[in-house]
């Protein structure tokens, strides 16, 4: 009986790792890589939904030009999904 319980607990931990922890770690790595590859002139969207173009880079921040001026944004505030969608050309169906 105790062996069955141990196997069940190990299986629960393995399933939890593959379906919850591993995808989150991969997403964090992708976010970090994307932010490190950004350069001047790239269009970005922040997590708050602010759209702009990078005009200056620092170690931890970007200077982003928005419609009514400029603002300094922390690198962690850049949204990977929204920025990629903004920079991906729309497919026109005939």
N, CA, C and O atoms as a CHARMM CRD file, in Angstrom:
* protein
*
  376
    1    1 UNK  N      0.79700  -1.20600   0.00000 PROA 1      0.00000
    2    1 UNK  CA     0.00000   0.00000   0.00000 PROA 1      0.00000
    3    1 UNK  C      0.84400   1.27800   0.00000 PROA 1      0.00000
    4    1 UNK  O      0.59200   2.15800  -0.82300 PROA 1      0.00000
    5    2 UNK  N      1.82700   1.41600   0.88000 PROA 2      0.00000
    6    2 UNK  CA     2.61200   2.65200   0.87400 PROA 2      0.00000
    7    2 UNK  C      3.32400   2.89000  -0.46700 PROA 2      0.00000
    8    2 UNK  O      3.53200   4.03800  -0.86000 PROA 2      0.00000
    9    3 UNK  N      3.69400   1.82300  -1.16200 PROA 3      0.00000
   10    3 UNK  CA     4.36500   1.97300  -2.44900 PROA 3      0.00000
   11    3 UNK  C      3.41900   2.61800  -3.45800 PROA 3      0.00000
   12    3 UNK  O      3.85400   3.46100  -4.24300 PROA 3      0.00000
   13    4 UNK  N      2.16900   2.25700  -3.45900 PROA 4      0.00000
   14    4 UNK  CA     1.17900   2.84600  -4.35600 PROA 4      0.00000
   15    4 UNK  C      0.98200   4.32500  -4.09200 PROA 4      0.00000
   16    4 UNK  O      0.81700   5.11200  -5.02400 PROA 4      0.00000
   17    5 UNK  N      0.99800   4.70100  -2.83200 PROA 5      0.00000
   18    5 UNK  CA     0.84900   6.11200  -2.47500 PROA 5      0.00000
   19    5 UNK  C      2.06400   6.92300  -2.91900 PROA 5      0.00000
   20    5 UNK  O      1.93100   8.04900  -3.39800 PROA 5      0.00000
   21    6 UNK  N      3.23500   6.34400  -2.75600 PROA 6      0.00000
   22    6 UNK  CA     4.45900   7.03700  -3.16900 PROA 6      0.00000
   23    6 UNK  C      4.46600   7.22900  -4.68300 PROA 6      0.00000
   24    6 UNK  O      4.79900   8.31000  -5.16800 PROA 6      0.00000
   25    7 UNK  N      4.10400   6.19700  -5.42600 PROA 7      0.00000
   26    7 UNK  CA     4.05800   6.29300  -6.89100 PROA 7      0.00000
   27    7 UNK  C      3.04400   7.34300  -7.32300 PROA 7      0.00000
   28    7 UNK  O      3.30400   8.12000  -8.24200 PROA 7      0.00000
   29    8 UNK  N      1.89700   7.37000  -6.66700 PROA 8      0.00000
   30    8 UNK  CA     0.86700   8.36700  -6.97600 PROA 8      0.00000
   31    8 UNK  C      1.38000   9.78200  -6.73300 PROA 8      0.00000
   32    8 UNK  O      1.16800  10.66900  -7.56100 PROA 8      0.00000
   33    9 UNK  N      2.04500   9.99800  -5.61700 PROA 9      0.00000
   34    9 UNK  CA     2.58700  11.33000  -5.30900 PROA 9      0.00000
   35    9 UNK  C      3.64900  11.74000  -6.32400 PROA 9      0.00000
   36    9 UNK  O      3.67700  12.89000  -6.76000 PROA 9      0.00000
   37   10 UNK  N      4.52000  10.80800  -6.70100 PROA 10     0.00000
   38   10 UNK  CA     5.55200  11.11100  -7.69400 PROA 10     0.00000
   39   10 UNK  C      4.90400  11.46300  -9.02900 PROA 10     0.00000
   40   10 UNK  O      5.33300  12.40800  -9.69100 PROA 10     0.00000
   41   11 UNK  N      3.88600  10.72200  -9.43100 PROA 11     0.00000
   42   11 UNK  CA     3.18800  11.01500 -10.68700 PROA 11     0.00000
   43   11 UNK  C      2.51500  12.38000 -10.65200 PROA 11     0.00000
   44   11 UNK  O      2.53300  13.10000 -11.64900 PROA 11     0.00000
   45   12 UNK  N      1.92800  12.74200  -9.53200 PROA 12     0.00000
   46   12 UNK  CA     1.30200  14.05800  -9.39500 PROA 12     0.00000
   47   12 UNK  C      2.34800  15.15700  -9.53400 PROA 12     0.00000
   48   12 UNK  O      2.10800  16.16000 -10.20600 PROA 12     0.00000
   49   13 UNK  N      3.48900  14.97700  -8.91300 PROA 13     0.00000
   50   13 UNK  CA     4.57000  15.96700  -8.99800 PROA 13     0.00000
   51   13 UNK  C      5.07900  16.07700 -10.42700 PROA 13     0.00000
   52   13 UNK  O      5.31200  17.18600 -10.90700 PROA 13     0.00000
   53   14 UNK  N      5.25600  14.96000 -11.11700 PROA 14     0.00000
   54   14 UNK  CA     5.73500  14.97400 -12.50200 PROA 14     0.00000
   55   14 UNK  C      4.73100  15.68500 -13.40800 PROA 14     0.00000
   56   14 UNK  O      5.11800  16.51500 -14.23000 PROA 14     0.00000
   57   15 UNK  N      3.47000  15.37200 -13.26400 PROA 15     0.00000
   58   15 UNK  CA     2.42900  16.02600 -14.07900 PROA 15     0.00000
   59   15 UNK  C      2.39700  17.52200 -13.77300 PROA 15     0.00000
   60   15 UNK  O      2.31500  18.33600 -14.69300 PROA 15     0.00000
   61   16 UNK  N      2.45800  17.88700 -12.52100 PROA 16     0.00000
   62   16 UNK  CA     2.47300  19.29400 -12.11600 PROA 16     0.00000
   63   16 UNK  C      3.65400  20.02300 -12.74700 PROA 16     0.00000
   64   16 UNK  O      3.50900  21.14700 -13.22700 PROA 16     0.00000
   65   17 UNK  N      4.82000  19.38400 -12.74600 PROA 17     0.00000
   66   17 UNK  CA     6.01800  19.99400 -13.34200 PROA 17     0.00000
   67   17 UNK  C      5.82200  20.22400 -14.83400 PROA 17     0.00000
   68   17 UNK  O      6.06100  21.33000 -15.31800 PROA 17     0.00000
   69   18 UNK  N      5.39100  19.20400 -15.57400 PROA 18     0.00000
   70   18 UNK  CA     5.30000  19.31500 -17.02500 PROA 18     0.00000
   71   18 UNK  C      4.16900  20.22100 -17.49900 PROA 18     0.00000
   72   18 UNK  O      4.27400  20.80600 -18.57700 PROA 18     0.00000
   73   19 UNK  N      3.10600  20.35300 -16.73800 PROA 19     0.00000
   74   19 UNK  CA     1.98300  21.16600 -17.18300 PROA 19     0.00000
   75   19 UNK  C      1.93200  22.56000 -16.58400 PROA 19     0.00000
   76   19 UNK  O      1.20700  23.41500 -17.09200 PROA 19     0.00000
   77   20 UNK  N      2.68100  22.81300 -15.51800 PROA 20     0.00000
   78   20 UNK  CA     2.60700  24.13900 -14.89400 PROA 20     0.00000
   79   20 UNK  C      3.96000  24.81900 -14.76300 PROA 20     0.00000
   80   20 UNK  O      4.10000  25.97000 -15.17800 PROA 20     0.00000
   81   21 UNK  N      4.93600  24.16900 -14.21500 PROA 21     0.00000
   82   21 UNK  CA     6.21100  24.81100 -13.92700 PROA 21     0.00000
   83   21 UNK  C      7.04300  24.98300 -15.18700 PROA 21     0.00000
   84   21 UNK  O      7.53800  26.07900 -15.45000 PROA 21     0.00000
   85   22 UNK  N      7.20600  23.93600 -15.96400 PROA 22     0.00000
   86   22 UNK  CA     8.05500  23.97600 -17.15900 PROA 22     0.00000
   87   22 UNK  C      7.59400  25.01800 -18.18400 PROA 22     0.00000
   88   22 UNK  O      8.43000  25.77400 -18.67900 PROA 22     0.00000
   89   23 UNK  N      6.29200  25.09200 -18.52600 PROA 23     0.00000
   90   23 UNK  CA     5.86400  26.12300 -19.48000 PROA 23     0.00000
   91   23 UNK  C      6.09000  27.54100 -18.96300 PROA 23     0.00000
   92   23 UNK  O      6.40800  28.43500 -19.74700 PROA 23     0.00000
   93   24 UNK  N      5.93300  27.76100 -17.66200 PROA 24     0.00000
   94   24 UNK  CA     6.15300  29.08800 -17.10800 PROA 24     0.00000
   95   24 UNK  C      7.61800  29.48300 -17.19500 PROA 24     0.00000
   96   24 UNK  O      7.92500  30.63200 -17.51100 PROA 24     0.00000
   97   25 UNK  N      8.52300  28.55900 -16.92200 PROA 25     0.00000
   98   25 UNK  CA     9.95800  28.83900 -17.02000 PROA 25     0.00000
   99   25 UNK  C     10.33200  29.14200 -18.47200 PROA 25     0.00000
  100   25 UNK  O     11.12600  30.04600 -18.72900 PROA 25     0.00000
  101   26 UNK  N      9.76900  28.39700 -19.41600 PROA 26     0.00000
  102   26 UNK  CA    10.03600  28.63400 -20.83500 PROA 26     0.00000
  103   26 UNK  C      9.53800  30.01600 -21.25300 PROA 26     0.00000
  104   26 UNK  O     10.21700  30.72100 -22.00100 PROA 26     0.00000
  105   27 UNK  N      8.36800  30.40300 -20.78100 PROA 27     0.00000
  106   27 UNK  CA     7.80900  31.71200 -21.11000 PROA 27     0.00000
  107   27 UNK  C      8.69200  32.83100 -20.55600 PROA 27     0.00000
  108   27 UNK  O      8.89800  33.84500 -21.22200 PROA 27     0.00000
  109   28 UNK  N      9.20800  32.65200 -19.35000 PROA 28     0.00000
  110   28 UNK  CA    10.08900  33.65300 -18.75800 PROA 28     0.00000
  111   28 UNK  C     11.38800  33.77700 -19.55000 PROA 28     0.00000
  112   28 UNK  O     11.88000  34.88700 -19.74800 PROA 28     0.00000
  113   29 UNK  N     11.95000  32.65600 -20.00600 PROA 29     0.00000
  114   29 UNK  CA    13.16800  32.68900 -20.81200 PROA 29     0.00000
  115   29 UNK  C     12.91900  33.38500 -22.13500 PROA 29     0.00000
  116   29 UNK  O     13.74800  34.18000 -22.57800 PROA 29     0.00000
  117   30 UNK  N     11.77900  33.09800 -22.78400 PROA 30     0.00000
  118   30 UNK  CA    11.43600  33.75000 -24.04900 PROA 30     0.00000
  119   30 UNK  C     11.28000  35.25400 -23.86200 PROA 30     0.00000
  120   30 UNK  O     11.73400  36.03100 -24.70200 PROA 30     0.00000
  121   31 UNK  N     10.64000  35.67500 -22.76600 PROA 31     0.00000
  122   31 UNK  CA    10.45200  37.09900 -22.47300 PROA 31     0.00000
  123   31 UNK  C     11.79800  37.78200 -22.29300 PROA 31     0.00000
  124   31 UNK  O     12.03100  38.85900 -22.84300 PROA 31     0.00000
  125   32 UNK  N     12.68300  37.16100 -21.52700 PROA 32     0.00000
  126   32 UNK  CA    14.00700  37.74700 -21.27000 PROA 32     0.00000
  127   32 UNK  C     14.80600  37.86400 -22.56100 PROA 32     0.00000
  128   32 UNK  O     15.44500  38.88800 -22.80400 PROA 32     0.00000
  129   33 UNK  N     14.77600  36.82900 -23.38600 PROA 33     0.00000
  130   33 UNK  CA    15.50000  36.84100 -24.65400 PROA 33     0.00000
  131   33 UNK  C     14.95000  37.93000 -25.56800 PROA 33     0.00000
  132   33 UNK  O     15.72200  38.65300 -26.19800 PROA 33     0.00000
  133   34 UNK  N     13.62600  38.05600 -25.64700 PROA 34     0.00000
  134   34 UNK  CA    13.00100  39.05900 -26.50500 PROA 34     0.00000
  135   34 UNK  C     13.41400  40.46700 -26.07900 PROA 34     0.00000
  136   34 UNK  O     13.77000  41.28900 -26.92300 PROA 34     0.00000
  137   35 UNK  N     13.37000  40.74900 -24.78200 PROA 35     0.00000
  138   35 UNK  CA    13.71300  42.07800 -24.28400 PROA 35     0.00000
  139   35 UNK  C     15.18700  42.38400 -24.53800 PROA 35     0.00000
  140   35 UNK  O     15.53200  43.52200 -24.85900 PROA 35     0.00000
  141   36 UNK  N     16.06200  41.38600 -24.39800 PROA 36     0.00000
  142   36 UNK  CA    17.48900  41.59700 -24.64600 PROA 36     0.00000
  143   36 UNK  C     17.78200  41.89600 -26.11200 PROA 36     0.00000
  144   36 UNK  O     18.76000  42.57900 -26.41700 PROA 36     0.00000
  145   37 UNK  N     16.94100  41.38800 -27.03100 PROA 37     0.00000
  146   37 UNK  CA    17.16100  41.57900 -28.45800 PROA 37     0.00000
  147   37 UNK  C     16.55100  42.87200 -29.00400 PROA 37     0.00000
  148   37 UNK  O     16.78500  43.21600 -30.16300 PROA 37     0.00000
  149   38 UNK  N     15.77200  43.59400 -28.19200 PROA 38     0.00000
  150   38 UNK  CA    15.16700  44.83500 -28.66400 PROA 38     0.00000
  151   38 UNK  C     16.23600  45.88600 -28.91500 PROA 38     0.00000
  152   38 UNK  O     17.24900  45.93500 -28.21700 PROA 38     0.00000
  153   39 UNK  N     16.00200  46.72700 -29.91700 PROA 39     0.00000
  154   39 UNK  CA    16.96200  47.77000 -30.28400 PROA 39     0.00000
  155   39 UNK  C     16.21400  49.05600 -30.60500 PROA 39     0.00000
  156   39 UNK  O     14.98400  49.07400 -30.64200 PROA 39     0.00000
  157   40 UNK  N     16.96200  50.12900 -30.83600 PROA 40     0.00000
  158   40 UNK  CA    16.36100  51.41200 -31.18600 PROA 40     0.00000
  159   40 UNK  C     15.50900  51.25300 -32.44100 PROA 40     0.00000
  160   40 UNK  O     15.88900  50.56800 -33.39100 PROA 40     0.00000
  161   41 UNK  N     14.36000  51.89800 -32.42000 PROA 41     0.00000
  162   41 UNK  CA    13.46800  51.86100 -33.56900 PROA 41     0.00000
  163   41 UNK  C     12.41200  50.77400 -33.50800 PROA 41     0.00000
  164   41 UNK  O     11.44300  50.82100 -34.26700 PROA 41     0.00000
  165   42 UNK  N     12.57100  49.79000 -32.61900 PROA 42     0.00000
  166   42 UNK  CA    11.57300  48.72100 -32.49800 PROA 42     0.00000
  167   42 UNK  C     10.29900  49.26900 -31.86000 PROA 42     0.00000
  168   42 UNK  O     10.35200  50.07400 -30.93000 PROA 42     0.00000
  169   43 UNK  N      9.17600  48.82700 -32.36400 PROA 43     0.00000
  170   43 UNK  CA     7.88200  49.19500 -31.79200 PROA 43     0.00000
  171   43 UNK  C      7.55000  48.19300 -30.69000 PROA 43     0.00000
  172   43 UNK  O      7.73900  46.98800 -30.85600 PROA 43     0.00000
  173   44 UNK  N      7.05800  48.70200 -29.57000 PROA 44     0.00000
  174   44 UNK  CA     6.73200  47.84400 -28.42800 PROA 44     0.00000
  175   44 UNK  C      5.38400  48.22800 -27.83300 PROA 44     0.00000
  176   44 UNK  O      4.86000  49.31700 -28.06900 PROA 44     0.00000
  177   45 UNK  N      4.84500  47.30300 -27.06000 PROA 45     0.00000
  178   45 UNK  CA     3.63000  47.53900 -26.28300 PROA 45     0.00000
  179   45 UNK  C      3.96000  47.14000 -24.84900 PROA 45     0.00000
  180   45 UNK  O      4.53300  46.07700 -24.61300 PROA 45     0.00000
  181   46 UNK  N      3.60000  47.98500 -23.90300 PROA 46     0.00000
  182   46 UNK  CA     3.84100  47.65100 -22.49500 PROA 46     0.00000
  183   46 UNK  C      2.71200  46.78900 -21.97500 PROA 46     0.00000
  184   46 UNK  O      1.68300  46.63600 -22.63300 PROA 46     0.00000
  185   47 UNK  N      2.90300  46.22600 -20.79700 PROA 47     0.00000
  186   47 UNK  CA     1.86600  45.42400 -20.15700 PROA 47     0.00000
  187   47 UNK  C      0.61800  46.25800 -19.86600 PROA 47     0.00000
  188   47 UNK  O     -0.47900  45.71600 -19.73800 PROA 47     0.00000
  189   48 UNK  N      0.78900  47.57800 -19.76200 PROA 48     0.00000
  190   48 UNK  CA    -0.34400  48.47100 -19.51300 PROA 48     0.00000
  191   48 UNK  C     -1.05400  48.85900 -20.80400 PROA 48     0.00000
  192   48 UNK  O     -2.08000  49.53800 -20.77100 PROA 48     0.00000
  193   49 UNK  N     -0.50500  48.42400 -21.95700 PROA 49     0.00000
  194   49 UNK  CA    -1.15600  48.70300 -23.23000 PROA 49     0.00000
  195   49 UNK  C     -0.66900  49.95600 -23.93300 PROA 49     0.00000
  196   49 UNK  O     -1.29700  50.39600 -24.89600 PROA 49     0.00000
  197   50 UNK  N      0.42600  50.54200 -23.48200 PROA 50     0.00000
  198   50 UNK  CA     0.96700  51.74800 -24.10800 PROA 50     0.00000
  199   50 UNK  C      1.82800  51.34400 -25.30100 PROA 50     0.00000
  200   50 UNK  O      2.74100  50.53000 -25.17300 PROA 50     0.00000
  201   51 UNK  N      1.52700  51.92200 -26.46200 PROA 51     0.00000
  202   51 UNK  CA     2.26400  51.63300 -27.69000 PROA 51     0.00000
  203   51 UNK  C      3.29900  52.72600 -27.90000 PROA 51     0.00000
  204   51 UNK  O      3.03400  53.90200 -27.64700 PROA 51     0.00000
  205   52 UNK  N      4.48700  52.32900 -28.36900 PROA 52     0.00000
  206   52 UNK  CA     5.52100  53.31100 -28.64300 PROA 52     0.00000
  207   52 UNK  C      6.67700  52.70700 -29.41400 PROA 52     0.00000
  208   52 UNK  O      6.67900  51.52500 -29.75800 PROA 52     0.00000
  209   53 UNK  N      7.66700  53.56300 -29.67700 PROA 53     0.00000
  210   53 UNK  CA     8.86500  53.15500 -30.40800 PROA 53     0.00000
  211   53 UNK  C     10.07700  53.45500 -29.52700 PROA 53     0.00000
  212   53 UNK  O     10.17300  54.53500 -28.94300 PROA 53     0.00000
  213   54 UNK  N     10.99800  52.50100 -29.43500 PROA 54     0.00000
  214   54 UNK  CA    12.19000  52.66600 -28.59300 PROA 54     0.00000
  215   54 UNK  C     13.11700  53.69000 -29.23600 PROA 54     0.00000
  216   54 UNK  O     13.46200  53.57800 -30.41200 PROA 54     0.00000
  217   55 UNK  N     13.51900  54.70200 -28.44300 PROA 55     0.00000
  218   55 UNK  CA    14.45400  55.69800 -28.95600 PROA 55     0.00000
  219   55 UNK  C     15.77500  55.71900 -28.18400 PROA 55     0.00000
  220   55 UNK  O     16.74500  56.33500 -28.62700 PROA 55     0.00000
  221   56 UNK  N     15.81100  55.04600 -27.02900 PROA 56     0.00000
  222   56 UNK  CA    17.06200  54.97300 -26.26300 PROA 56     0.00000
  223   56 UNK  C     17.00200  53.75000 -25.35000 PROA 56     0.00000
  224   56 UNK  O     15.93400  53.36000 -24.87800 PROA 56     0.00000
  225   57 UNK  N     18.17300  53.15300 -25.11000 PROA 57     0.00000
  226   57 UNK  CA    18.27700  51.95800 -24.27400 PROA 57     0.00000
  227   57 UNK  C     19.20700  52.22000 -23.09900 PROA 57     0.00000
  228   57 UNK  O     20.22100  52.90400 -23.24000 PROA 57     0.00000
  229   58 UNK  N     18.86000  51.67900 -21.95000 PROA 58     0.00000
  230   58 UNK  CA    19.73500  51.65500 -20.78000 PROA 58     0.00000
  231   58 UNK  C     19.81500  50.22200 -20.29700 PROA 58     0.00000
  232   58 UNK  O     19.26600  49.32200 -20.93200 PROA 58     0.00000
  233   59 UNK  N     20.49500  49.99700 -19.17500 PROA 59     0.00000
  234   59 UNK  CA    20.62300  48.64000 -18.64400 PROA 59     0.00000
  235   59 UNK  C     19.27800  48.03800 -18.26300 PROA 59     0.00000
  236   59 UNK  O     19.01000  46.87300 -18.55900 PROA 59     0.00000
  237   60 UNK  N     18.43600  48.82400 -17.61100 PROA 60     0.00000
  238   60 UNK  CA    17.16700  48.28200 -17.11600 PROA 60     0.00000
  239   60 UNK  C     15.94000  48.97400 -17.67900 PROA 60     0.00000
  240   60 UNK  O     14.81700  48.56300 -17.38500 PROA 60     0.00000
  241   61 UNK  N     16.12600  50.01400 -18.48400 PROA 61     0.00000
  242   61 UNK  CA    14.97400  50.76500 -18.99000 PROA 61     0.00000
  243   61 UNK  C     15.10900  51.08700 -20.47200 PROA 61     0.00000
  244   61 UNK  O     16.19100  51.00800 -21.05400 PROA 61     0.00000
  245   62 UNK  N     13.97500  51.45200 -21.06200 PROA 62     0.00000
  246   62 UNK  CA    13.91600  51.96800 -22.42600 PROA 62     0.00000
  247   62 UNK  C     13.32500  53.36800 -22.35600 PROA 62     0.00000
  248   62 UNK  O     12.50200  53.66000 -21.48900 PROA 62     0.00000
  249   63 UNK  N     13.75100  54.23700 -23.28000 PROA 63     0.00000
  250   63 UNK  CA    13.07100  55.50400 -23.48000 PROA 63     0.00000
  251   63 UNK  C     12.18800  55.27800 -24.69400 PROA 63     0.00000
  252   63 UNK  O     12.67700  55.00800 -25.79100 PROA 63     0.00000
  253   64 UNK  N     10.87500  55.39300 -24.48600 PROA 64     0.00000
  254   64 UNK  CA     9.90600  55.06800 -25.52100 PROA 64     0.00000
  255   64 UNK  C      9.20900  56.34700 -25.97000 PROA 64     0.00000
  256   64 UNK  O      8.72300  57.12700 -25.15100 PROA 64     0.00000
  257   65 UNK  N      9.16800  56.54700 -27.28200 PROA 65     0.00000
  258   65 UNK  CA     8.45600  57.68800 -27.85100 PROA 65     0.00000
  259   65 UNK  C      7.00800  57.26700 -28.05900 PROA 65     0.00000
  260   65 UNK  O      6.71600  56.28700 -28.74400 PROA 65     0.00000
  261   66 UNK  N      6.11600  58.03100 -27.45300 PROA 66     0.00000
  262   66 UNK  CA     4.69100  57.77000 -27.62400 PROA 66     0.00000
  263   66 UNK  C      4.08800  58.95900 -28.37200 PROA 66     0.00000
  264   66 UNK  O      4.79900  59.91000 -28.69400 PROA 66     0.00000
  265   67 UNK  N      2.81500  58.91400 -28.64500 PROA 67     0.00000
  266   67 UNK  CA     2.17500  59.93900 -29.46300 PROA 67     0.00000
  267   67 UNK  C      2.35300  61.34700 -28.90800 PROA 67     0.00000
  268   67 UNK  O      2.58300  62.28400 -29.67300 PROA 67     0.00000
  269   68 UNK  N      2.25100  61.51200 -27.60500 PROA 68     0.00000
  270   68 UNK  CA     2.31100  62.84500 -27.00300 PROA 68     0.00000
  271   68 UNK  C      3.61400  63.13200 -26.26900 PROA 68     0.00000
  272   68 UNK  O      3.63400  63.97700 -25.37400 PROA 68     0.00000
  273   69 UNK  N      4.68900  62.46000 -26.61900 PROA 69     0.00000
  274   69 UNK  CA     5.95700  62.72700 -25.95200 PROA 69     0.00000
  275   69 UNK  C      6.79100  61.48400 -25.78000 PROA 69     0.00000
  276   69 UNK  O      6.79800  60.58900 -26.62600 PROA 69     0.00000
  277   70 UNK  N      7.50800  61.44900 -24.64400 PROA 70     0.00000
  278   70 UNK  CA     8.40700  60.33300 -24.34900 PROA 70     0.00000
  279   70 UNK  C      8.13800  59.85400 -22.93700 PROA 70     0.00000
  280   70 UNK  O      7.65600  60.60400 -22.08800 PROA 70     0.00000
  281   71 UNK  N      8.45800  58.59400 -22.70200 PROA 71     0.00000
  282   71 UNK  CA     8.36600  58.06900 -21.34000 PROA 71     0.00000
  283   71 UNK  C      9.42300  56.98700 -21.15000 PROA 71     0.00000
  284   71 UNK  O      9.76900  56.26600 -22.08600 PROA 71     0.00000
  285   72 UNK  N      9.92300  56.89000 -19.93500 PROA 72     0.00000
  286   72 UNK  CA    10.88900  55.86300 -19.60600 PROA 72     0.00000
  287   72 UNK  C     10.12700  54.65300 -19.06400 PROA 72     0.00000
  288   72 UNK  O      9.29200  54.77900 -18.16800 PROA 72     0.00000
  289   73 UNK  N     10.43100  53.47100 -19.62700 PROA 73     0.00000
  290   73 UNK  CA     9.71400  52.25100 -19.28100 PROA 73     0.00000
  291   73 UNK  C     10.71800  51.19700 -18.83900 PROA 73     0.00000
  292   73 UNK  O     11.76100  51.02200 -19.47000 PROA 73     0.00000
  293   74 UNK  N     10.40800  50.50400 -17.76700 PROA 74     0.00000
  294   74 UNK  CA    11.24400  49.41100 -17.29700 PROA 74     0.00000
  295   74 UNK  C     11.18800  48.26600 -18.31200 PROA 74     0.00000
  296   74 UNK  O     10.13400  48.01400 -18.89500 PROA 74     0.00000
  297   75 UNK  N     12.29300  47.58000 -18.52600 PROA 75     0.00000
  298   75 UNK  CA    12.33500  46.48300 -19.49300 PROA 75     0.00000
  299   75 UNK  C     11.34900  45.37100 -19.13800 PROA 75     0.00000
  300   75 UNK  O     10.82500  44.69900 -20.02700 PROA 75     0.00000
  301   76 UNK  N     11.10000  45.17600 -17.86000 PROA 76     0.00000
  302   76 UNK  CA    10.17400  44.12300 -17.43500 PROA 76     0.00000
  303   76 UNK  C      8.73100  44.44800 -17.79700 PROA 76     0.00000
  304   76 UNK  O      7.87100  43.57000 -17.73800 PROA 76     0.00000
  305   77 UNK  N      8.44800  45.69800 -18.17300 PROA 77     0.00000
  306   77 UNK  CA     7.07500  46.11000 -18.47900 PROA 77     0.00000
  307   77 UNK  C      6.70100  45.88200 -19.94100 PROA 77     0.00000
  308   77 UNK  O      5.57800  46.19200 -20.33800 PROA 77     0.00000
  309   78 UNK  N      7.60900  45.35100 -20.74500 PROA 78     0.00000
  310   78 UNK  CA     7.32400  45.11100 -22.15800 PROA 78     0.00000
  311   78 UNK  C      6.56300  43.79700 -22.29700 PROA 78     0.00000
  312   78 UNK  O      6.96400  42.77700 -21.73700 PROA 78     0.00000
  313   79 UNK  N      5.47400  43.82800 -23.04000 PROA 79     0.00000
  314   79 UNK  CA     4.65700  42.64000 -23.27000 PROA 79     0.00000
  315   79 UNK  C      5.16000  41.89800 -24.50300 PROA 79     0.00000
  316   79 UNK  O      5.13800  42.44200 -25.60600 PROA 79     0.00000
  317   80 UNK  N      5.60700  40.67200 -24.32500 PROA 80     0.00000
  318   80 UNK  CA     6.13200  39.85700 -25.42400 PROA 80     0.00000
  319   80 UNK  C      5.06000  39.60100 -26.47000 PROA 80     0.00000
  320   80 UNK  O      5.28500  39.85800 -27.65200 PROA 80     0.00000
  321   81 UNK  N      3.90700  39.10400 -26.06400 PROA 81     0.00000
  322   81 UNK  CA     2.86100  38.72600 -27.01200 PROA 81     0.00000
  323   81 UNK  C      2.32800  39.93100 -27.77800 PROA 81     0.00000
  324   81 UNK  O      2.19200  39.88200 -29.00000 PROA 81     0.00000
  325   82 UNK  N      2.02600  41.01400 -27.06100 PROA 82     0.00000
  326   82 UNK  CA     1.45800  42.19500 -27.71600 PROA 82     0.00000
  327   82 UNK  C      2.47500  42.85700 -28.64200 PROA 82     0.00000
  328   82 UNK  O      2.10900  43.32400 -29.72100 PROA 82     0.00000
  329   83 UNK  N      3.74100  42.90300 -28.24300 PROA 83     0.00000
  330   83 UNK  CA     4.76700  43.52200 -29.09000 PROA 83     0.00000
  331   83 UNK  C      5.01900  42.70000 -30.34100 PROA 83     0.00000
  332   83 UNK  O      5.18800  43.26200 -31.42400 PROA 83     0.00000
  333   84 UNK  N      5.04700  41.37700 -30.21300 PROA 84     0.00000
  334   84 UNK  CA     5.22900  40.52500 -31.38900 PROA 84     0.00000
  335   84 UNK  C      4.04600  40.66900 -32.33700 PROA 84     0.00000
  336   84 UNK  O      4.23400  40.71800 -33.55300 PROA 84     0.00000
  337   85 UNK  N      2.83800  40.73800 -31.80300 PROA 85     0.00000
  338   85 UNK  CA     1.64600  40.90300 -32.64000 PROA 85     0.00000
  339   85 UNK  C      1.68300  42.24800 -33.35000 PROA 85     0.00000
  340   85 UNK  O      1.25700  42.34300 -34.50100 PROA 85     0.00000
  341   86 UNK  N      2.17900  43.28500 -32.69800 PROA 86     0.00000
  342   86 UNK  CA     2.26900  44.60500 -33.30800 PROA 86     0.00000
  343   86 UNK  C      3.25200  44.61300 -34.46900 PROA 86     0.00000
  344   86 UNK  O      3.03000  45.29200 -35.47200 PROA 86     0.00000
  345   87 UNK  N      4.34300  43.85600 -34.33400 PROA 87     0.00000
  346   87 UNK  CA     5.39400  43.86500 -35.34300 PROA 87     0.00000
  347   87 UNK  C      5.21900  42.80300 -36.42100 PROA 87     0.00000
  348   87 UNK  O      5.99800  42.76800 -37.37300 PROA 87     0.00000
  349   88 UNK  N      4.22100  41.94200 -36.29700 PROA 88     0.00000
  350   88 UNK  CA     3.96300  40.91700 -37.29400 PROA 88     0.00000
  351   88 UNK  C      2.99900  41.47900 -38.32900 PROA 88     0.00000
  352   88 UNK  O      1.91300  41.94000 -37.97800 PROA 88     0.00000
  353   89 UNK  N      3.38800  41.44600 -39.60800 PROA 89     0.00000
  354   89 UNK  CA     2.48100  41.98100 -40.63200 PROA 89     0.00000
  355   89 UNK  C      1.20300  41.15000 -40.72100 PROA 89     0.00000
  356   89 UNK  O      1.22400  39.92700 -40.58400 PROA 89     0.00000
  357   90 UNK  N      0.11500  41.83300 -40.94900 PROA 90     0.00000
  358   90 UNK  CA    -1.17900  41.16100 -41.05900 PROA 90     0.00000
  359   90 UNK  C     -1.25500  40.42000 -42.39100 PROA 90     0.00000
  360   90 UNK  O     -0.79100  40.91200 -43.41900 PROA 90     0.00000
  361   91 UNK  N     -1.83900  39.24300 -42.35100 PROA 91     0.00000
  362   91 UNK  CA    -1.99700  38.43900 -43.55100 PROA 91     0.00000
  363   91 UNK  C     -3.32000  38.83700 -44.21900 PROA 91     0.00000
  364   91 UNK  O     -4.38300  38.77700 -43.60100 PROA 91     0.00000
  365   92 UNK  N     -3.23500  39.24300 -45.48600 PROA 92     0.00000
  366   92 UNK  CA    -4.42900  39.65100 -46.21300 PROA 92     0.00000
  367   92 UNK  C     -4.92600  38.46900 -47.02600 PROA 92     0.00000
  368   92 UNK  O     -4.19300  37.90700 -47.83900 PROA 92     0.00000
  369   93 UNK  N     -6.17900  38.09700 -46.79800 PROA 93     0.00000
  370   93 UNK  CA    -6.76300  36.97300 -47.54100 PROA 93     0.00000
  371   93 UNK  C     -7.44200  37.50200 -48.79800 PROA 93     0.00000
  372   93 UNK  O     -8.14500  38.51100 -48.76400 PROA 93     0.00000
  373   94 UNK  N     -7.22100  36.80900 -49.89700 PROA 94     0.00000
  374   94 UNK  CA    -7.80900  37.24400 -51.16200 PROA 94     0.00000
  375   94 UNK  C     -9.20100  36.69900 -51.34100 PROA 94     0.00000
  376   94 UNK  O     -9.84300  36.96900 -52.35600 PROA 94     0.00000
